């Protein structure tokens, strides 16, 4: 009897609960230069370091320049990439083609912020659902900076085949 009442209450609740609305697509910011500014010159330098790392290393695939941004003893908390500069170089070389370096980042950047020795980024990332329909979500990365180099990285990556050789160049927003 008790289970029937609980089930009936749950079924009634589901019947009156509206379907989830489609969440809005996070809006990338067009003025990257404005986001890179800071009243604190060290915070501005840290943001620029991370921004240029994305632009030159991850977007353009220039793996040989990784040492300009990444420390030799780099700590990686993404389960798909090993620790160290060489691992970053190998990851970039194996996961994306080298293309010309652009003056701006084309990944759909929502924001970049710095506090102390940390820089956090947020990007729009498209995915396909089980029906093949595109949906958009947010991706976050956090970097720790020491002596002008990235020494540590965190993100929400899972150990899945899709993320093992993720190429951010495939996450551009559709053109309007």
VOKETI-195341 format. One record per residue: residue in one letter; z, x, y of N, C-alpha, C, O in turn. Coordinates in Angstrom, 3 decimals, decimal comma. Each point is the difference from the previous one (the first is absolute). Layout:
// VOKETI-195341
aa | nz | nx | ny | caz | cax | cay | cz | cx | cy | oz | ox | oy
A | Z | X | Y | Z | X | Y | Z | X | Y | Z | X | Y
...
// end
This chain:
// VOKETI-195341
aa | nz | nx | ny | caz | cax | cay | cz | cx | cy | oz | ox | oy
X | 0,000 | 0,819 | -1,196 | 0,000 | -0,819 | 1,196 | 0,000 | 0,862 | 1,258 | -0,778 | -0,235 | 0,925
X | 1,669 | 1,249 | -0,897 | 0,129 | 0,855 | 1,160 | -1,319 | 0,718 | 0,286 | -0,414 | 0,082 | 1,156
X | -0,264 | 0,446 | -2,206 | -1,268 | 0,708 | 0,168 | -1,072 | -0,928 | 0,556 | -0,820 | 0,418 | 0,817
X | 0,821 | -1,666 | -1,252 | -0,993 | -0,963 | 0,463 | 0,170 | -0,273 | 1,486 | -0,988 | -0,086 | 0,729
X | 2,214 | -0,050 | -0,276 | 0,272 | -0,259 | 1,416 | -0,432 | 1,197 | 0,840 | -0,621 | -0,169 | 1,049
X | 0,948 | 1,382 | -1,507 | -0,381 | 1,215 | 0,731 | -1,516 | 0,121 | 0,050 | -0,564 | 0,297 | 1,053
X | -0,102 | -0,524 | -2,186 | -1,452 | 0,085 | -0,030 | -0,619 | -1,042 | 0,931 | -0,946 | 0,303 | 0,726
X | 1,466 | -1,511 | -0,743 | -0,527 | -1,063 | 0,859 | 0,179 | 0,364 | 1,472 | -0,898 | -0,234 | 0,808
X | 2,050 | 0,803 | -0,454 | 0,235 | 0,408 | 1,389 | -0,964 | 1,113 | 0,397 | -0,546 | -0,013 | 1,103
X | 0,336 | 0,978 | -2,002 | -0,934 | 1,094 | 0,281 | -1,420 | -0,535 | 0,154 | -0,713 | 0,401 | 0,921
X | 0,296 | -1,293 | -1,801 | -1,342 | -0,582 | 0,072 | -0,185 | -0,772 | 1,298 | -1,063 | 0,069 | 0,617
X | 2,088 | -0,803 | -0,196 | -0,087 | -0,748 | 1,257 | -0,118 | 0,951 | 1,181 | -0,778 | -0,252 | 0,920
X | 1,532 | 1,334 | -0,933 | -0,062 | 0,986 | 1,070 | -1,404 | 0,612 | 0,063 | -0,562 | 0,143 | 1,085
X | 0,002 | 0,212 | -2,226 | -1,346 | 0,578 | -0,035 | -1,046 | -0,987 | 0,518 | -0,969 | 0,400 | 0,645
X | 1,164 | -1,668 | -0,923 | -0,970 | -1,008 | 0,424 | -0,039 | -0,140 | 1,511 | -1,047 | -0,327 | 0,559
X | 2,174 | 0,570 | 0,121 | 0,025 | -0,164 | 1,449 | -0,143 | 1,326 | 0,750 | -0,127 | 0,011 | 1,224
X | 0,146 | 1,106 | -1,958 | -0,141 | 1,306 | 0,641 | -1,480 | 0,269 | 0,244 | -0,787 | 0,019 | -0,946
X | 0,402 | 0,189 | 2,198 | -1,419 | 0,257 | 0,261 | -0,423 | 1,359 | -0,546 | 0,822 | 0,905 | -0,147
X | -2,098 | -0,773 | -0,147 | -0,538 | 1,280 | -0,457 | 0,162 | 1,018 | 1,120 | -0,041 | -0,347 | 1,180
X | 0,224 | 1,595 | -1,560 | 0,131 | 1,050 | 1,003 | -1,283 | 0,110 | 0,808 | -1,102 | 0,014 | -0,549
X | 1,267 | 0,062 | 1,843 | -1,167 | 0,180 | 0,870 | -0,507 | 1,422 | -0,139 | 0,766 | 0,917 | -0,297
X | -2,033 | -0,743 | 0,508 | -0,597 | 1,341 | -0,033 | 0,616 | 0,814 | 1,133 | -0,065 | -0,418 | 1,156
X | 0,669 | 1,588 | -1,464 | 0,605 | 0,785 | 1,078 | -1,078 | 0,552 | 0,925 | -1,128 | 0,244 | -0,429
X | 1,474 | -0,050 | 1,689 | -0,992 | 0,555 | 0,923 | -0,323 | 1,446 | -0,368 | 0,842 | 0,718 | -0,539
X | -2,055 | -0,306 | 0,834 | -0,402 | 1,384 | -0,233 | 0,672 | 0,853 | 1,067 | -0,143 | -0,279 | 1,191
X | 0,879 | 1,322 | -1,600 | 0,614 | 0,862 | 1,010 | -1,081 | 0,588 | 0,910 | -1,067 | 0,400 | -0,466
X | 1,350 | -0,353 | 1,739 | -1,001 | 0,436 | 0,979 | 0,136 | 1,487 | 0,316 | 1,030 | 0,425 | 0,523
X | -2,053 | 0,372 | -0,833 | 0,031 | 1,416 | 0,380 | -0,017 | 0,158 | 1,521 | -0,530 | -0,850 | 0,717
X | 1,107 | 1,932 | -0,244 | 0,031 | 0,325 | 1,422 | -1,208 | 0,873 | 0,328 | -0,282 | 0,970 | -0,704
X | -0,417 | -1,313 | 1,756 | -1,198 | 0,748 | 0,383 | 0,316 | 1,265 | 0,794 | -0,705 | 1,001 | -0,133
X | 1,749 | -1,030 | 0,955 | 0,317 | 1,118 | 0,883 | 0,950 | 0,979 | -0,690 | 1,212 | -0,037 | 0,214
X | -1,782 | 0,916 | -1,047 | 0,819 | 0,958 | -0,725 | 0,661 | 1,007 | 0,933 | 1,136 | 0,410 | -0,238
X | -1,828 | -0,011 | 1,289 | 0,558 | 0,980 | 0,936 | 1,310 | -0,511 | 0,598 | 0,945 | 0,767 | 0,183
X | -0,896 | -2,047 | 0,115 | 1,218 | -0,592 | 0,563 | 1,146 | 0,070 | -1,009 | 1,139 | 0,289 | 0,366
X | -1,445 | -0,554 | -1,638 | 1,026 | 0,058 | -1,040 | 0,528 | 1,418 | -0,208 | 1,147 | 0,184 | -0,407
X | -1,971 | 0,804 | 0,681 | 0,401 | 1,390 | -0,232 | 0,879 | 0,556 | 1,112 | 0,620 | 1,049 | -0,172
X | -0,557 | -1,729 | 1,300 | 0,819 | 0,465 | 1,123 | 1,485 | -0,200 | -0,278 | 0,407 | -0,863 | -0,778
X | 0,386 | 1,702 | 1,452 | 1,453 | -0,149 | -0,032 | 0,572 | 0,756 | 1,186 | -0,563 | 1,005 | 0,435
X | 1,675 | -1,486 | 0,085 | 0,697 | 0,718 | 1,066 | 0,599 | 1,304 | -0,524 | 0,254 | 0,931 | 0,765
X | -0,034 | -0,876 | -2,071 | 0,539 | 1,202 | -0,638 | -1,173 | 0,816 | -0,554 | -0,681 | -0,459 | -0,917
X | 0,432 | 1,657 | 1,453 | -1,149 | 0,804 | -0,444 | 0,029 | 0,318 | -1,495 | -1,058 | 0,099 | -0,622
X | 2,244 | 0,065 | 0,031 | 0,080 | 0,301 | -1,434 | -0,435 | -1,198 | -0,833 | -0,696 | 0,160 | -1,003
X | 1,104 | -1,367 | 1,413 | -0,419 | -1,201 | -0,731 | -1,505 | -0,205 | 0,118 | -0,651 | -0,379 | -0,973
X | 0,092 | 0,626 | 2,157 | -1,450 | -0,105 | 0,192 | -0,714 | 1,011 | -0,898 | -1,011 | -0,333 | -0,618
X | 1,522 | 1,557 | 0,540 | -0,620 | 1,033 | -0,850 | 0,077 | -0,392 | -1,475 | -0,957 | 0,210 | -0,746
X | 2,088 | -0,779 | 0,320 | 0,137 | -0,422 | -1,395 | -0,982 | -1,122 | -0,335 | -0,621 | 0,016 | -1,063
X | 0,477 | -0,993 | 1,969 | -0,958 | -1,085 | -0,236 | -1,422 | 0,540 | -0,063 | -0,786 | -0,415 | -0,852
X | 0,454 | 1,332 | 1,743 | -1,354 | 0,581 | 0,029 | -0,266 | 0,788 | -1,283 | -1,106 | -0,054 | -0,537
X | 2,103 | 0,782 | 0,041 | -0,146 | 0,743 | -1,252 | -0,371 | -0,945 | -1,144 | -0,942 | 0,264 | -0,747
X | 1,684 | -1,363 | 0,615 | -0,261 | -0,961 | -1,079 | -1,353 | -0,671 | 0,211 | -0,765 | -0,163 | -0,950
X | 0,467 | -0,223 | 2,171 | -1,283 | -0,650 | 0,303 | -1,170 | 0,931 | -0,353 | -0,968 | -0,425 | -0,631
X | 1,064 | 1,684 | 1,039 | -1,082 | 0,949 | -0,301 | -0,093 | 0,288 | -1,493 | -1,094 | 0,222 | -0,519
X | 2,228 | -0,222 | -0,178 | -0,036 | 0,178 | -1,448 | -0,803 | -1,129 | -0,645 | -0,840 | 0,246 | -0,866
X | 1,099 | -1,483 | 1,289 | -0,790 | -1,120 | -0,519 | -1,480 | 0,179 | 0,331 | -0,864 | -0,164 | -0,862
X | 0,587 | 0,497 | 2,103 | -1,369 | 0,073 | 0,498 | -0,798 | 1,112 | -0,694 | -1,139 | -0,219 | -0,413
X | 1,724 | 1,386 | 0,289 | -0,716 | 1,169 | -0,514 | 0,106 | 0,128 | -1,515 | -0,988 | 0,286 | -0,675
X | 2,171 | -0,495 | 0,154 | 0,221 | 0,195 | -1,427 | -0,345 | -1,244 | -0,815 | -0,819 | 0,064 | -0,917
X | 1,440 | -1,192 | 1,247 | -0,183 | -1,192 | -0,829 | -1,272 | -0,777 | 0,321 | -0,670 | -0,484 | -0,912
X | 0,330 | 0,358 | 2,180 | -1,215 | -0,739 | 0,354 | -1,259 | 0,841 | -0,250 | -0,960 | -0,480 | -0,602
X | 0,971 | 1,728 | 1,066 | -1,206 | 0,832 | -0,103 | -0,034 | 0,857 | -1,264 | -1,032 | 0,594 | -0,312
X | 2,144 | -0,521 | -0,417 | 0,004 | 0,713 | -1,271 | -0,065 | 1,517 | 0,094 | -0,398 | 0,651 | -0,966
X | 0,773 | -0,073 | 2,090 | -0,055 | 1,456 | 0,169 | 1,253 | 0,633 | -0,605 | 0,905 | 0,435 | 0,712
X | -0,877 | -0,397 | -2,038 | 1,153 | 0,458 | -0,761 | 0,393 | 1,439 | 0,337 | 1,173 | 0,362 | -0,084
X | -2,161 | 0,460 | 0,466 | 0,284 | 1,414 | 0,291 | 0,843 | 0,167 | 1,264 | 0,543 | 1,080 | 0,235
X | -0,427 | -2,118 | 0,574 | 0,805 | 0,049 | 1,220 | 1,410 | -0,575 | -0,191 | 0,757 | -0,113 | 0,964
X | -0,410 | -0,242 | -2,180 | 1,298 | -0,626 | -0,275 | 1,171 | 0,844 | 0,492 | 1,004 | -0,551 | 0,450
X | -1,112 | 1,869 | -0,527 | 1,086 | 0,882 | 0,421 | 0,308 | -0,066 | 1,491 | 1,063 | 0,450 | 0,425
X | -1,967 | -1,001 | 0,373 | 0,283 | -0,194 | 1,426 | 1,048 | -1,097 | 0,216 | 0,673 | -0,035 | 1,030
X | -0,547 | -0,852 | -2,007 | 0,843 | -1,180 | 0,139 | 1,156 | -0,045 | -0,997 | 1,075 | -0,515 | 0,308
X | -1,303 | 1,053 | -1,495 | 0,922 | -0,148 | -1,123 | 0,670 | 1,340 | -0,314 | -0,669 | 1,030 | -0,087
X | 1,998 | -1,051 | -0,080 | 0,749 | 1,206 | -0,350 | -0,253 | 0,388 | -1,460 | -0,299 | -0,849 | -0,840
X | 0,422 | 2,108 | 0,565 | -0,211 | 0,537 | -1,355 | 0,905 | -0,698 | -1,030 | -0,432 | -0,295 | -1,114
X | 1,695 | 0,035 | 1,502 | 0,973 | -0,593 | -0,921 | 0,172 | -1,512 | 0,215 | 1,088 | -0,542 | -0,196
X | -2,148 | -0,112 | 0,591 | -0,072 | -1,441 | 0,270 | 0,583 | -0,809 | -1,154 | -0,301 | 0,255 | -1,166
X | 1,146 | -1,240 | 1,506 | 0,616 | -0,896 | -0,987 | -0,713 | -1,344 | 0,067 | -0,082 | -0,618 | 1,061
X | -0,429 | 0,176 | -2,194 | -0,791 | -1,226 | -0,090 | 0,761 | -1,034 | -0,818 | 0,335 | 0,245 | -1,159
X | -0,060 | -1,410 | 1,765 | 0,694 | -1,070 | -0,719 | -0,967 | -1,040 | -0,574 | 0,446 | -0,962 | -0,625
X | -1,748 | 1,131 | 0,819 | -1,006 | -0,852 | -0,633 | -0,105 | 0,450 | -1,454 | -0,231 | 1,183 | -0,252
X | 0,396 | -2,094 | -0,715 | 0,005 | 0,414 | -1,413 | -1,367 | 0,440 | -0,527 | -0,090 | 0,462 | -1,137
X | -0,970 | -0,592 | 1,929 | -1,338 | 0,363 | -0,449 | -0,426 | 1,386 | 0,453 | -1,070 | 0,475 | -0,378
X | 1,899 | 0,179 | 1,186 | -0,355 | 1,296 | 0,564 | 1,174 | 0,949 | -0,198 | 1,154 | -0,382 | 0,189
X | -1,448 | 1,603 | -0,566 | 1,050 | 0,994 | -0,222 | 0,458 | 0,602 | 1,317 | -0,635 | -0,197 | 1,036
X | 1,723 | 0,918 | -1,078 | 0,537 | 0,708 | 1,151 | -0,857 | 1,219 | 0,329 | -0,722 | 0,519 | -0,852
X | 0,817 | -0,071 | 2,110 | -0,618 | 1,250 | 0,410 | -1,341 | -0,164 | 0,687 | -0,718 | -0,977 | -0,211
X | 0,400 | 1,961 | 1,038 | -1,261 | 0,023 | 0,745 | -1,209 | -0,020 | -0,928 | -0,946 | -0,750 | 0,239
X | 0,964 | 1,558 | -1,289 | -1,144 | 0,054 | -0,912 | -0,277 | -1,367 | -0,630 | -1,158 | -0,385 | -0,166
X | 2,204 | -0,335 | -0,177 | -0,178 | -1,341 | -0,586 | -0,676 | -0,941 | 1,000 | -0,844 | -0,808 | -0,388
X | 1,207 | 0,906 | 1,672 | -0,644 | -0,823 | 1,027 | -1,471 | 0,378 | 0,111 | -0,868 | -0,872 | 0,064
X | 0,592 | 2,160 | -0,042 | -1,397 | 0,458 | 0,078 | -0,807 | -0,522 | -1,185 | -1,109 | -0,504 | 0,178
X | 1,655 | 0,620 | -1,374 | -0,687 | -0,477 | -1,204 | -0,214 | -1,508 | 0,067 | -1,080 | -0,494 | -0,322
X | 2,102 | -0,230 | 0,738 | -0,084 | -1,462 | 0,095 | -1,127 | -0,419 | 0,946 | -0,814 | -0,859 | -0,339
X | 0,772 | 1,462 | 1,512 | -1,037 | -0,355 | 0,980 | -1,377 | 0,400 | -0,511 | -0,944 | -0,785 | 0,089
X | 0,816 | 1,990 | -0,621 | -1,299 | 0,486 | -0,493 | -0,543 | -0,904 | -1,115 | -1,205 | -0,246 | -0,067
X | 2,088 | -0,245 | -0,801 | -0,426 | -0,807 | -1,150 | -0,143 | -1,489 | 0,301 | -0,588 | -0,727 | -0,801
X | 1,109 | 0,251 | 1,933 | 0,033 | -1,445 | 0,227 | -0,935 | -0,502 | 1,093 | -0,124 | -1,210 | 0,187
X | -0,543 | 2,120 | 0,548 | -0,873 | -0,472 | 1,080 | -1,018 | 1,066 | 0,352 | 0,248 | 1,194 | -0,170
X | -1,391 | -1,634 | 0,661 | -1,001 | 0,973 | 0,439 | 0,381 | 0,582 | 1,359 | 0,724 | -0,630 | 0,771
X | -1,210 | 1,820 | -0,488 | 0,173 | 0,582 | 1,325 | -1,072 | -0,592 | 0,912 | -1,189 | 0,024 | -0,317
X | 1,638 | -0,555 | 1,456 | -0,910 | -0,601 | 0,971 | 0,287 | 0,610 | 1,367 | 1,018 | 0,673 | 0,162
X | -1,882 | -0,886 | 0,823 | 0,272 | 0,549 | 1,335 | 1,319 | -0,534 | 0,573 | 0,368 | -1,154 | -0,217
X | 0,322 | 2,014 | 0,942 | 1,267 | -0,365 | 0,631 | -0,298 | -0,808 | 1,256 | -0,767 | 0,430 | 0,862
X | 1,375 | -1,592 | -0,770 | -0,164 | -0,893 | 1,146 | 1,118 | 0,260 | 1,012 | 1,075 | 0,460 | -0,386
X | -1,301 | -0,739 | 1,654 | 1,052 | 0,206 | 1,005 | 1,139 | -1,021 | -0,096 | 1,085 | 0,232 | 0,533
X | -1,325 | -1,350 | -1,205 | 1,040 | -1,014 | -0,172 | 0,108 | -0,385 | -1,470 | -0,923 | 0,205 | -0,790
X | 2,044 | -0,751 | 0,458 | 0,256 | -0,486 | -1,347 | -0,639 | -1,378 | -0,149 | 0,201 | -0,873 | 0,845
X | -0,961 | 0,677 | -1,905 | -0,655 | -1,291 | -0,213 | 0,765 | -0,901 | -0,959 | -0,342 | -1,172 | -0,154
X | 1,362 | 1,701 | -0,484 | 0,835 | -0,852 | -0,835 | 0,664 | -1,037 | 0,901 | 0,318 | 0,306 | 1,149
X | -0,102 | -1,516 | -1,638 | 0,552 | -1,056 | 0,848 | 1,494 | 0,198 | 0,278 | 0,855 | -0,564 | -0,683
X | -0,567 | 1,370 | 1,693 | 1,363 | 0,366 | 0,378 | 0,660 | -1,122 | 0,808 | -0,538 | -0,441 | 1,015
X | 1,689 | -0,009 | -1,468 | 0,760 | -1,020 | 0,710 | 0,959 | 0,660 | 0,976 | 0,119 | -0,443 | 1,142
X | 0,572 | 1,506 | -1,577 | 0,866 | 0,755 | 0,897 | 0,347 | 1,349 | -0,598 | -0,136 | 0,232 | -1,201
X | 0,586 | 0,640 | 2,071 | 0,560 | 1,295 | -0,382 | 1,213 | 0,203 | 0,903 | -0,092 | -0,145 | 1,219
X | 1,212 | 0,476 | -1,821 | 1,197 | 0,224 | 0,819 | 0,759 | 1,206 | -0,520 | -0,086 | 0,358 | -1,175
X | 0,836 | 0,262 | 2,086 | 0,760 | 1,192 | -0,344 | 1,429 | -0,140 | 0,484 | 0,271 | -0,565 | 1,060
X | 0,624 | 1,088 | -1,859 | 1,420 | 0,035 | 0,349 | 0,571 | 1,242 | -0,680 | -0,109 | 0,150 | -1,217
X | 0,710 | 0,729 | 1,992 | 0,546 | 1,231 | -0,568 | -1,108 | 0,812 | -0,663 | -1,023 | 0,289 | 0,620
X | 1,233 | 0,074 | -1,880 | -1,004 | 0,792 | -0,726 | -0,900 | -0,864 | -0,890 | -0,718 | 0,530 | -0,848
X | 0,749 | -1,858 | 1,034 | -0,787 | -0,919 | -0,840 | -1,115 | -0,665 | 0,808 | 0,167 | -0,332 | 1,173
X | -1,300 | 0,150 | -1,837 | -1,117 | -0,765 | 0,560 | -0,357 | -1,055 | -1,031 | -0,169 | 0,310 | -1,179
X | 0,053 | -1,560 | 1,621 | -0,371 | -1,103 | -0,880 | -1,330 | -0,582 | 0,457 | -0,246 | -0,163 | 1,195
X | -0,598 | -0,142 | -2,156 | -1,281 | -0,639 | 0,291 | -0,076 | -1,313 | -0,764 | 0,658 | -0,191 | -1,023
X | -1,485 | -0,712 | 1,553 | -0,225 | -1,295 | -0,630 | -1,484 | -0,313 | 0,132 | -0,547 | -0,002 | 1,103
X | -0,103 | -0,264 | -2,240 | -1,425 | -0,296 | -0,039 | -0,243 | -1,354 | -0,654 | 0,815 | -0,469 | -0,795
X | -1,928 | -0,152 | 1,129 | -0,470 | -1,185 | -0,716 | -0,702 | 0,510 | -1,251 | -0,765 | 0,962 | 0,057
X | 1,029 | -1,610 | -1,186 | -0,648 | 0,406 | -1,240 | -0,535 | -1,236 | -0,722 | 0,774 | -0,890 | -0,353
X | -2,094 | 0,824 | 0,130 | -0,553 | -1,141 | -0,736 | 0,103 | 0,216 | -1,513 | -0,120 | 1,122 | -0,492
X | 0,341 | -2,197 | -0,216 | 0,022 | -0,001 | -1,456 | -0,759 | -1,223 | -0,486 | -0,314 | -0,896 | 0,784
X | 0,021 | 0,859 | -2,076 | -0,614 | -1,171 | -0,633 | 1,051 | -0,669 | -0,874 | 0,738 | 0,668 | -0,725
X | -0,679 | -2,001 | 0,803 | 0,908 | -0,719 | -0,878 | -0,667 | -0,227 | -1,355 | -1,117 | 0,462 | -0,231
X | 1,804 | -1,175 | -0,664 | -0,532 | -0,212 | -1,353 | -1,302 | -0,799 | -0,013 | -0,723 | 0,019 | -0,996
X | 0,411 | -0,725 | 2,097 | -1,252 | -0,760 | 0,109 | -1,092 | 0,795 | 0,695 | -1,094 | -0,519 | 0,222
X | 1,373 | 1,772 | 0,126 | -0,985 | 0,819 | 0,690 | -0,053 | -0,230 | 1,499 | -0,867 | 0,545 | 0,683
X | 1,797 | -1,356 | -0,162 | 0,049 | -0,287 | 1,433 | 0,762 | 1,108 | 0,724 | 1,029 | 0,476 | -0,481
X | -1,539 | -0,074 | 1,631 | 0,669 | 1,036 | 0,783 | 1,194 | -0,585 | 0,741 | -0,079 | -1,077 | 0,593
X | 1,176 | 1,805 | -0,639 | 1,167 | -0,320 | 0,826 | 0,468 | 1,297 | 0,646 | -0,376 | 1,088 | -0,437
X | 1,190 | -1,202 | 1,469 | 0,442 | 1,170 | 0,757 | 1,511 | 0,097 | -0,021 | 0,710 | -1,003 | 0,062
X | -0,242 | 2,220 | -0,149 | 1,422 | 0,277 | 0,040 | 0,226 | 1,242 | 0,856 | -0,950 | 0,566 | 0,540
X | 2,186 | -0,151 | -0,419 | 0,331 | 1,179 | 0,793 | 0,406 | 1,143 | -0,925 | 0,572 | -0,221 | -1,067
X | -0,873 | 1,432 | 1,488 | 0,383 | 1,205 | -0,731 | 0,802 | 0,876 | 0,947 | -0,386 | 0,183 | 1,155
X | 1,484 | 0,354 | -1,627 | 0,877 | 0,829 | 0,818 | 0,105 | 1,398 | -0,583 | 0,080 | 0,164 | -1,217
X | -0,081 | 0,831 | 2,070 | 0,264 | 1,376 | -0,383 | 1,048 | 0,552 | 0,952 | 0,028 | -0,350 | 1,180
X | 0,826 | 1,205 | -1,696 | 0,986 | 0,697 | 0,833 | -0,129 | 1,488 | -0,305 | -0,093 | 0,407 | -1,158
X | 0,091 | 0,383 | 2,205 | -0,116 | 1,453 | -0,124 | 1,177 | 0,663 | 0,688 | 0,460 | -0,457 | 1,047
X | 0,026 | 1,540 | -1,644 | 1,023 | 0,818 | 0,641 | -0,673 | 1,291 | 0,465 | -0,718 | 0,654 | -0,756
X | 0,968 | -0,306 | 2,013 | -0,627 | 1,158 | 0,627 | 1,045 | 1,092 | 0,193 | 1,131 | -0,263 | 0,409
X | -1,533 | 1,484 | -0,712 | 0,880 | 1,154 | 0,211 | -0,868 | 1,182 | 0,407 | -0,979 | 0,321 | -0,675
X | 1,337 | 0,323 | 1,774 | -0,742 | 1,170 | 0,494 | -1,497 | -0,268 | 0,144 | -0,822 | 0,857 | -0,323
X | 0,470 | -2,048 | 0,809 | -1,390 | -0,329 | 0,273 | -0,858 | -0,317 | -1,215 | -1,227 | -0,019 | 0,098
X | 1,856 | -0,230 | -1,245 | -0,748 | -0,350 | -1,223 | 0,682 | -1,183 | -0,689 | 1,198 | -0,233 | 0,160
X | -1,989 | -0,495 | -0,917 | 0,528 | -1,106 | -0,804 | 0,634 | 0,611 | -1,243 | -0,660 | 0,710 | -0,759
X | 1,950 | -0,991 | 0,555 | 0,719 | 0,585 | -1,132 | 0,380 | -1,030 | -1,065 | 0,399 | 0,363 | -1,106
X | -0,525 | -1,667 | 1,450 | 0,392 | -1,029 | -0,955 | -0,717 | -1,307 | 0,328 | -0,275 | -0,293 | 1,163
X | -0,023 | -0,490 | -2,205 | -0,747 | -1,255 | 0,162 | 0,542 | -1,077 | -0,938 | 0,313 | 0,261 | -1,162
X | -0,213 | -1,476 | 1,698 | 0,371 | -1,185 | -0,780 | -1,040 | -1,089 | 0,247 | -0,518 | -0,134 | 1,109
X | 0,217 | -0,637 | -2,140 | -0,823 | -1,206 | 0,133 | 0,356 | -0,936 | -1,144 | 0,759 | 0,387 | -0,888
X | -1,287 | -1,613 | 0,884 | 0,347 | -0,944 | -1,060 | -0,923 | 0,063 | -1,217 | -0,070 | -0,966 | -0,760
X | -0,639 | 2,077 | 0,557 | -0,979 | 0,094 | -1,087 | 0,644 | -0,230 | -1,365 | 1,131 | 0,409 | -0,262
X | -1,883 | -1,069 | -0,579 | 0,391 | -0,234 | -1,383 | -0,840 | 0,906 | -0,891 | -1,073 | 0,452 | 0,399
X | 1,555 | -0,195 | -1,581 | -0,756 | 0,832 | -0,931 | -0,971 | -0,907 | -0,756 | 0,291 | -0,466 | -1,102
X | -1,447 | 0,227 | 1,716 | -1,029 | -0,851 | -0,584 | -1,337 | 0,738 | 0,068 | -0,162 | 0,899 | 0,825
X | -0,793 | -1,262 | -1,674 | -1,302 | 0,681 | 0,034 | -0,694 | -0,107 | 1,354 | -0,668 | 0,944 | 0,421
X | 0,816 | -2,098 | 0,283 | -0,655 | -0,171 | 1,292 | 0,542 | 0,963 | 1,048 | -0,729 | 0,399 | 0,908
X | 1,979 | -0,026 | -1,020 | 0,614 | 0,846 | 1,020 | -0,051 | 1,488 | -0,330 | 0,312 | 0,828 | 0,856
X | -0,698 | -0,474 | -2,078 | -0,002 | 1,405 | -0,370 | -0,945 | 0,834 | 0,856 | 0,305 | 1,152 | 0,311
X | -1,417 | -1,702 | 0,065 | -0,956 | 0,724 | 0,840 | -0,409 | -0,870 | 1,173 | -1,183 | -0,118 | 0,321
X | 2,174 | -0,489 | 0,315 | -0,239 | -0,904 | 1,124 | -0,723 | 0,729 | 1,133 | 0,381 | 1,106 | 0,383
X | -1,412 | -1,732 | 0,138 | -0,761 | 0,546 | 1,124 | 0,150 | -0,964 | 1,170 | -0,531 | -1,109 | -0,052
X | 1,242 | 1,505 | 1,107 | 0,213 | -0,923 | 1,117 | -1,282 | -0,369 | 0,728 | -0,012 | -0,971 | 0,756
X | -1,059 | 1,711 | -0,960 | -1,263 | -0,338 | 0,659 | -0,569 | -1,311 | -0,514 | -0,907 | -0,563 | 0,613
X | 1,425 | 0,070 | -1,729 | -0,472 | -1,278 | -0,540 | 0,813 | -1,166 | 0,535 | -0,214 | -1,137 | -0,420
X | 1,139 | 1,389 | 1,334 | 0,872 | -1,066 | 0,495 | -0,328 | -0,415 | 1,420 | 0,841 | -0,588 | 0,679
X | -2,016 | 0,876 | -0,228 | -0,360 | -0,401 | 1,357 | -0,114 | -1,518 | 0,100 | -0,390 | -0,684 | -0,945
X | 0,739 | 0,199 | 2,100 | -0,089 | -1,433 | 0,244 | -1,488 | -0,385 | 0,089 | -0,819 | 0,790 | 0,469
X | 0,479 | -1,996 | -0,917 | -1,383 | -0,453 | 0,164 | -0,371 | -0,028 | 1,484 | 0,828 | -0,331 | 0,848
X | -2,052 | 0,672 | -0,551 | -0,466 | -0,004 | 1,389 | -0,203 | -1,450 | 0,451 | -0,464 | -0,850 | -0,760
X | 0,826 | 0,598 | 2,017 | -0,116 | -1,362 | 0,535 | -1,429 | -0,307 | 0,394 | -0,288 | -1,101 | 0,470
// end
